Amino acid sequence: MVTIQEKRELVNQARETNRAVQVFDYADLSGVAVNLPSNRRVKLTGIVGDGLAQIKEPVIGWVNATYLKVPTEIRKGDRYRVRLTSAPNGLLAYWEPGKAQNDGPAGGATVFLTEPQDSYIEGGRKFVRVSYIGKGGNDRIGYVSQGPVGSNLGQPNSNFEGPL
């Protein structure tokens, strides 16, 4: 039997298939509902199991989580500025949850939320995926801390001012 749990930070998050995948009716990977091609965008329900993720778009079903990745086609969304009072030295960025980059947006830098929006919660902080010019001068995409859980973008409890 598969252990199933809800991860609220994954609810409605977008992912892409990194190869052709089967979508199953059941968490024991039985009852093939449909086959999806590589690079197909899916939306998660937030319900996961051991190496599994449940999706709700384009169909409801279970997929092997190994075959999912963060979307590669990123469009720029709302624009914010890294708040100097809360992050004067800038913010550390993460490639994906738990995997830090050696770069991040500087204090006062402009960042753009990615479209589709993506975020996760870790250690009492909410991380949002943004596009930015890194401290090294390169165009980058990564997850940075929006602020503590419950913070609102652009509000005093956030690491960001705006939207601009």
PyRosetta script that sets phi, psi and omega in degrees:
from pyrosetta import init, pose_from_sequence

init()
pose = pose_from_sequence("MVTIQEKRELVNQARETNRAVQVFDYADLSGVAVNLPSNRRVKLTGIVGDGLAQIKEPVIGWVNATYLKVPTEIRKGDRYRVRLTSAPNGLLAYWEPGKAQNDGPAGGATVFLTEPQDSYIEGGRKFVRVSYIGKGGNDRIGYVSQGPVGSNLGQPNSNFEGPL")
pose.set_psi(1, 140.2)
pose.set_omega(1, -178.8)
pose.set_phi(2, -88.2)
pose.set_psi(2, 135.4)
pose.set_omega(2, 174.8)
pose.set_phi(3, -80.6)
pose.set_psi(3, 124.3)
pose.set_omega(3, -177.3)
pose.set_phi(4, -111.1)
pose.set_psi(4, 139.5)
pose.set_omega(4, 176.2)
pose.set_phi(5, -145.9)
pose.set_psi(5, 159.0)
pose.set_omega(5, 176.3)
pose.set_phi(6, -98.3)
pose.set_psi(6, 132.0)
pose.set_omega(6, 173.5)
pose.set_phi(7, -118.5)
pose.set_psi(7, 100.0)
pose.set_omega(7, -174.4)
pose.set_phi(8, -58.1)
pose.set_psi(8, -31.7)
pose.set_omega(8, -178.8)
pose.set_phi(9, -68.1)
pose.set_psi(9, -13.5)
pose.set_omega(9, 179.2)
pose.set_phi(10, -96.7)
pose.set_psi(10, -9.7)
pose.set_omega(10, -178.2)
pose.set_phi(11, -59.5)
pose.set_psi(11, 126.5)
pose.set_omega(11, 178.1)
pose.set_phi(12, 67.8)
pose.set_psi(12, 12.4)
pose.set_omega(12, 178.3)
pose.set_phi(13, -76.0)
pose.set_psi(13, 143.6)
pose.set_omega(13, 179.1)
pose.set_phi(14, -89.1)
pose.set_psi(14, 141.6)
pose.set_omega(14, 173.3)
pose.set_phi(15, -139.2)
pose.set_psi(15, 167.7)
pose.set_omega(15, 174.6)
pose.set_phi(16, -125.2)
pose.set_psi(16, 148.9)
pose.set_omega(16, 173.7)
pose.set_phi(17, -75.8)
pose.set_psi(17, 139.7)
pose.set_omega(17, 179.3)
pose.set_phi(18, -99.9)
pose.set_psi(18, 7.8)
pose.set_omega(18, 174.5)
pose.set_phi(19, -168.8)
pose.set_psi(19, 172.9)
pose.set_omega(19, 174.8)
pose.set_phi(20, -64.7)
pose.set_psi(20, 133.0)
pose.set_omega(20, -176.5)
pose.set_phi(21, -132.5)
pose.set_psi(21, 154.3)
pose.set_omega(21, 173.0)
pose.set_phi(22, -95.8)
pose.set_psi(22, 140.7)
pose.set_omega(22, 173.1)
pose.set_phi(23, -105.5)
pose.set_psi(23, 126.9)
pose.set_omega(23, -175.5)
pose.set_phi(24, -105.2)
pose.set_psi(24, 151.4)
pose.set_omega(24, 176.9)
pose.set_phi(25, -70.9)
pose.set_psi(25, -31.4)
pose.set_omega(25, -171.9)
pose.set_phi(26, -125.0)
pose.set_psi(26, 153.4)
pose.set_omega(26, -178.3)
pose.set_phi(27, -66.0)
pose.set_psi(27, -16.9)
pose.set_omega(27, 175.5)
pose.set_phi(28, -85.3)
pose.set_psi(28, 13.2)
pose.set_omega(28, 178.7)
pose.set_phi(29, 60.2)
pose.set_psi(29, 44.9)
pose.set_omega(29, 173.4)
pose.set_phi(30, -119.5)
pose.set_psi(30, 161.9)
pose.set_omega(30, -179.9)
pose.set_phi(31, 69.2)
pose.set_psi(31, 76.1)
pose.set_omega(31, -179.4)
pose.set_phi(32, -64.2)
pose.set_psi(32, 121.1)
pose.set_omega(32, 179.4)
pose.set_phi(33, -86.1)
pose.set_psi(33, -45.5)
pose.set_omega(33, -175.3)
pose.set_phi(34, -165.2)
pose.set_psi(34, 162.2)
pose.set_omega(34, 173.2)
pose.set_phi(35, -109.7)
pose.set_psi(35, 135.7)
pose.set_omega(35, 177.7)
pose.set_phi(36, -112.4)
pose.set_psi(36, 142.9)
pose.set_omega(36, 179.5)
pose.set_phi(37, -77.2)
pose.set_psi(37, 167.9)
pose.set_omega(37, 174.6)
pose.set_phi(38, -61.2)
pose.set_psi(38, 147.3)
pose.set_omega(38, 179.0)
pose.set_phi(39, 65.1)
pose.set_psi(39, 23.5)
pose.set_omega(39, 176.2)
pose.set_phi(40, -84.6)
pose.set_psi(40, 129.9)
pose.set_omega(40, 178.5)
pose.set_phi(41, -76.2)
pose.set_psi(41, 134.3)
pose.set_omega(41, 177.0)
pose.set_phi(42, -129.9)
pose.set_psi(42, 162.1)
pose.set_omega(42, 176.5)
pose.set_phi(43, -120.8)
pose.set_psi(43, 132.0)
pose.set_omega(43, -176.9)
pose.set_phi(44, -84.3)
pose.set_psi(44, 151.4)
pose.set_omega(44, 174.1)
pose.set_phi(45, -88.4)
pose.set_psi(45, -21.3)
pose.set_omega(45, -174.0)
pose.set_phi(46, 96.4)
pose.set_psi(46, -4.5)
pose.set_omega(46, 177.5)
pose.set_phi(47, -94.1)
pose.set_psi(47, 124.7)
pose.set_omega(47, -177.7)
pose.set_phi(48, -132.9)
pose.set_psi(48, 160.5)
pose.set_omega(48, 175.7)
pose.set_phi(49, -135.1)
pose.set_psi(49, -170.1)
pose.set_omega(49, -179.8)
pose.set_phi(50, -65.4)
pose.set_psi(50, 98.3)
pose.set_omega(50, -179.6)
pose.set_phi(51, 75.1)
pose.set_psi(51, 15.4)
pose.set_omega(51, -177.8)
pose.set_phi(52, -124.5)
pose.set_psi(52, 154.7)
pose.set_omega(52, 172.6)
pose.set_phi(53, -139.7)
pose.set_psi(53, 140.1)
pose.set_omega(53, 175.2)
pose.set_phi(54, -94.0)
pose.set_psi(54, 135.2)
pose.set_omega(54, 177.3)
pose.set_phi(55, -112.8)
pose.set_psi(55, 158.1)
pose.set_omega(55, 177.8)
pose.set_phi(56, -122.9)
pose.set_psi(56, -9.7)
pose.set_omega(56, 175.4)
pose.set_phi(57, -141.0)
pose.set_psi(57, 137.3)
pose.set_omega(57, 7.6)
pose.set_phi(58, -79.2)
pose.set_psi(58, -12.7)
pose.set_omega(58, 175.3)
pose.set_phi(59, -139.3)
pose.set_psi(59, 163.2)
pose.set_omega(59, 175.0)
pose.set_phi(60, -88.3)
pose.set_psi(60, 131.5)
pose.set_omega(60, 178.0)
pose.set_phi(61, 171.9)
pose.set_psi(61, -174.8)
pose.set_omega(61, -177.2)
pose.set_phi(62, -111.8)
pose.set_psi(62, 139.1)
pose.set_omega(62, 176.9)
pose.set_phi(63, -131.0)
pose.set_psi(63, 157.2)
pose.set_omega(63, 173.7)
pose.set_phi(64, -72.2)
pose.set_psi(64, 118.5)
pose.set_omega(64, -174.9)
pose.set_phi(65, -62.5)
pose.set_psi(65, -21.7)
pose.set_omega(65, 177.6)
pose.set_phi(66, -59.7)
pose.set_psi(66, -27.2)
pose.set_omega(66, -175.4)
pose.set_phi(67, -94.7)
pose.set_psi(67, 17.4)
pose.set_omega(67, 177.3)
pose.set_phi(68, -116.8)
pose.set_psi(68, 146.7)
pose.set_omega(68, 177.4)
pose.set_phi(69, -141.1)
pose.set_psi(69, 163.0)
pose.set_omega(69, 174.1)
pose.set_phi(70, -66.1)
pose.set_psi(70, 137.0)
pose.set_omega(70, -176.4)
pose.set_phi(71, -54.2)
pose.set_psi(71, 142.9)
pose.set_omega(71, -179.1)
pose.set_phi(72, -93.4)
pose.set_psi(72, -28.4)
pose.set_omega(72, 178.6)
pose.set_phi(73, -84.9)
pose.set_psi(73, 109.6)
pose.set_omega(73, -175.7)
pose.set_phi(74, -116.0)
pose.set_psi(74, 129.9)
pose.set_omega(74, 174.2)
pose.set_phi(75, -108.8)
pose.set_psi(75, 150.2)
pose.set_omega(75, 178.7)
pose.set_phi(76, -81.2)
pose.set_psi(76, 132.9)
pose.set_omega(76, 178.2)
pose.set_phi(77, -107.6)
pose.set_psi(77, -141.3)
pose.set_omega(77, -178.3)
pose.set_phi(78, -58.3)
pose.set_psi(78, 146.6)
pose.set_omega(78, -175.5)
pose.set_phi(79, -106.5)
pose.set_psi(79, 134.9)
pose.set_omega(79, 178.8)
pose.set_phi(80, -134.6)
pose.set_psi(80, 167.8)
pose.set_omega(80, 176.1)
pose.set_phi(81, -118.5)
pose.set_psi(81, 137.1)
pose.set_omega(81, 176.6)
pose.set_phi(82, -66.4)
pose.set_psi(82, 121.5)
pose.set_omega(82, -176.2)
pose.set_phi(83, -67.6)
pose.set_psi(83, 121.6)
pose.set_omega(83, -179.2)
pose.set_phi(84, -66.3)
pose.set_psi(84, -31.0)
pose.set_omega(84, -178.3)
pose.set_phi(85, -71.3)
pose.set_psi(85, -29.5)
pose.set_omega(85, -179.9)
pose.set_phi(86, -101.5)
pose.set_psi(86, -20.7)
pose.set_omega(86, -178.5)
pose.set_phi(87, -143.2)
pose.set_psi(87, 63.1)
pose.set_omega(87, -176.5)
pose.set_phi(88, -61.5)
pose.set_psi(88, -28.3)
pose.set_omega(88, 178.7)
pose.set_phi(89, -96.5)
pose.set_psi(89, 9.5)
pose.set_omega(89, 179.9)
pose.set_phi(90, 91.2)
pose.set_psi(90, -172.0)
pose.set_omega(90, -176.8)
pose.set_phi(91, -122.7)
pose.set_psi(91, 145.8)
pose.set_omega(91, 173.4)
pose.set_phi(92, -78.0)
pose.set_psi(92, 137.4)
pose.set_omega(92, 179.5)
pose.set_phi(93, -109.6)
pose.set_psi(93, 153.4)
pose.set_omega(93, -179.1)
pose.set_phi(94, -124.3)
pose.set_psi(94, 135.1)
pose.set_omega(94, 176.1)
pose.set_phi(95, -60.7)
pose.set_psi(95, -46.8)
pose.set_omega(95, 178.0)
pose.set_phi(96, -151.2)
pose.set_psi(96, 167.0)
pose.set_omega(96, -176.5)
pose.set_phi(97, -47.5)
pose.set_psi(97, 123.7)
pose.set_omega(97, 175.9)
pose.set_phi(98, 84.5)
pose.set_psi(98, -4.1)
pose.set_omega(98, -177.7)
pose.set_phi(99, -116.9)
pose.set_psi(99, 94.2)
pose.set_omega(99, -174.4)
pose.set_phi(100, -70.4)
pose.set_psi(100, 145.8)
pose.set_omega(100, 170.6)
pose.set_phi(101, -91.1)
pose.set_psi(101, 168.3)
pose.set_omega(101, 175.5)
pose.set_phi(102, -90.7)
pose.set_psi(102, 13.2)
pose.set_omega(102, -173.8)
pose.set_phi(103, -143.9)
pose.set_psi(103, 168.8)
pose.set_omega(103, 176.8)
pose.set_phi(104, -174.4)
pose.set_psi(104, 173.6)
pose.set_omega(104, 178.6)
pose.set_phi(105, -73.9)
pose.set_psi(105, 139.4)
pose.set_omega(105, 179.2)
pose.set_phi(106, -73.8)
pose.set_psi(106, 161.8)
pose.set_omega(106, 173.0)
pose.set_phi(107, -58.8)
pose.set_psi(107, 133.3)
pose.set_omega(107, -177.8)
pose.set_phi(108, 84.2)
pose.set_psi(108, -5.4)
pose.set_omega(108, -179.1)
pose.set_phi(109, -71.2)
pose.set_psi(109, 152.6)
pose.set_omega(109, 174.8)
pose.set_phi(110, -88.6)
pose.set_psi(110, 134.5)
pose.set_omega(110, 175.8)
pose.set_phi(111, -126.1)
pose.set_psi(111, 153.0)
pose.set_omega(111, 177.1)
pose.set_phi(112, -118.8)
pose.set_psi(112, 127.8)
pose.set_omega(112, 172.2)
pose.set_phi(113, -61.1)
pose.set_psi(113, 145.5)
pose.set_omega(113, 177.9)
pose.set_phi(114, -83.3)
pose.set_psi(114, 149.9)
pose.set_omega(114, 174.3)
pose.set_phi(115, -117.4)
pose.set_psi(115, 117.1)
pose.set_omega(115, 7.2)
pose.set_phi(116, -73.9)
pose.set_psi(116, 152.3)
pose.set_omega(116, 178.9)
pose.set_phi(117, -68.4)
pose.set_psi(117, 145.8)
pose.set_omega(117, -179.0)
pose.set_phi(118, -143.9)
pose.set_psi(118, 140.2)
pose.set_omega(118, 179.3)
pose.set_phi(119, -155.6)
pose.set_psi(119, 167.2)
pose.set_omega(119, 172.9)
pose.set_phi(120, -153.6)
pose.set_psi(120, 164.4)
pose.set_omega(120, -179.9)
pose.set_phi(121, -117.5)
pose.set_psi(121, 133.8)
pose.set_omega(121, 178.3)
pose.set_phi(122, -153.6)
pose.set_psi(122, 134.2)
pose.set_omega(122, 175.7)
pose.set_phi(123, 58.4)
pose.set_psi(123, 34.6)
pose.set_omega(123, 178.8)
pose.set_phi(124, 77.6)
pose.set_psi(124, 9.2)
pose.set_omega(124, 179.7)
pose.set_phi(125, -123.5)
pose.set_psi(125, 149.5)
pose.set_omega(125, 175.8)
pose.set_phi(126, -101.1)
pose.set_psi(126, 129.1)
pose.set_omega(126, 178.8)
pose.set_phi(127, -109.8)
pose.set_psi(127, 132.4)
pose.set_omega(127, 179.1)
pose.set_phi(128, -116.7)
pose.set_psi(128, 148.3)
pose.set_omega(128, 179.5)
pose.set_phi(129, -86.8)
pose.set_psi(129, 127.5)
pose.set_omega(129, -177.0)
pose.set_phi(130, -135.0)
pose.set_psi(130, 158.9)
pose.set_omega(130, 170.7)
pose.set_phi(131, -105.0)
pose.set_psi(131, 137.7)
pose.set_omega(131, -175.4)
pose.set_phi(132, -159.5)
pose.set_psi(132, 166.4)
pose.set_omega(132, 169.5)
pose.set_phi(133, -93.6)
pose.set_psi(133, 120.8)
pose.set_omega(133, -176.9)
pose.set_phi(134, -73.2)
pose.set_psi(134, 168.3)
pose.set_omega(134, 178.7)
pose.set_phi(135, -58.2)
pose.set_psi(135, -26.0)
pose.set_omega(135, 177.8)
pose.set_phi(136, -84.3)
pose.set_psi(136, 0.6)
pose.set_omega(136, 177.1)
pose.set_phi(137, 89.0)
pose.set_psi(137, 7.7)
pose.set_omega(137, -178.2)
pose.set_phi(138, -102.6)
pose.set_psi(138, 148.3)
pose.set_omega(138, 172.4)
pose.set_phi(139, -65.9)
pose.set_psi(139, 129.6)
pose.set_omega(139, -176.9)
pose.set_phi(140, -137.8)
pose.set_psi(140, 161.7)
pose.set_omega(140, 171.2)
pose.set_phi(141, -133.3)
pose.set_psi(141, 134.0)
pose.set_omega(141, 178.2)
pose.set_phi(142, -170.2)
pose.set_psi(142, 174.1)
pose.set_omega(142, 176.7)
pose.set_phi(143, -94.0)
pose.set_psi(143, 131.9)
pose.set_omega(143, 176.2)
pose.set_phi(144, -131.0)
pose.set_psi(144, 157.7)
pose.set_omega(144, -178.1)
pose.set_phi(145, -71.2)
pose.set_psi(145, 122.2)
pose.set_omega(145, 172.6)
pose.set_phi(146, -75.9)
pose.set_psi(146, -28.0)
pose.set_omega(146, -176.6)
pose.set_phi(147, 140.3)
pose.set_psi(147, -168.7)
pose.set_omega(147, -179.8)
pose.set_phi(148, -66.1)
pose.set_psi(148, 157.2)
pose.set_omega(148, 174.7)
pose.set_phi(149, -53.4)
pose.set_psi(149, 133.9)
pose.set_omega(149, -177.8)
pose.set_phi(150, 96.5)
pose.set_psi(150, -9.6)
pose.set_omega(150, 177.4)
pose.set_phi(151, -71.7)
pose.set_psi(151, 155.1)
pose.set_omega(151, 179.7)
pose.set_phi(152, -119.9)
pose.set_psi(152, 131.2)
pose.set_omega(152, 179.8)
pose.set_phi(153, -51.1)
pose.set_psi(153, 131.8)
pose.set_omega(153, 176.9)
pose.set_phi(154, 83.8)
pose.set_psi(154, -11.1)
pose.set_omega(154, 180.0)
pose.set_phi(155, -89.7)
pose.set_psi(155, 163.3)
pose.set_omega(155, -178.3)
pose.set_phi(156, -57.4)
pose.set_psi(156, -22.4)
pose.set_omega(156, 179.8)
pose.set_phi(157, -87.3)
pose.set_psi(157, 9.0)
pose.set_omega(157, -177.9)
pose.set_phi(158, -111.1)
pose.set_psi(158, 157.0)
pose.set_omega(158, 173.0)
pose.set_phi(159, -78.4)
pose.set_psi(159, 0.7)
pose.set_omega(159, -176.2)
pose.set_phi(160, -122.9)
pose.set_psi(160, 142.8)
pose.set_omega(160, 171.5)
pose.set_phi(161, -102.9)
pose.set_psi(161, 145.7)
pose.set_omega(161, 176.6)
pose.set_phi(162, 134.7)
pose.set_psi(162, -160.8)
pose.set_omega(162, 6.4)
pose.set_phi(163, -69.7)
pose.set_psi(163, 153.5)
pose.set_omega(163, -178.2)
pose.set_phi(164, -91.7)
pose.dump_pdb("model.pdb")
